[in-house]
């Protein structure tokens, strides 16, 4: 009985190790995969106004100003239209 439990435990450990290795291999492939577009020079930012405890009446004008400033950025261009 005891040797059967040891065999099951070793087998399960082996399956888990193989699964972890395959998961790591997949994560490395995803990390180096091309997203299908050029990411050079792309900037991303996040501003969490809710956690900053700003009032709702302050948030909307701030978002509007941010959108208008980013629209005037020389590197910004609208997405191509689908015709």
Buried (B, 14 or more C-beta within 10 A) or exposed (E): EEEEEEEEEEEEEEEEEEEEEEEEEEEEEEEEEEEEEEEEEEEEEEEEBEEEEEEEEEBEEEEEEEEEEEEEEEEEEEEEEEE
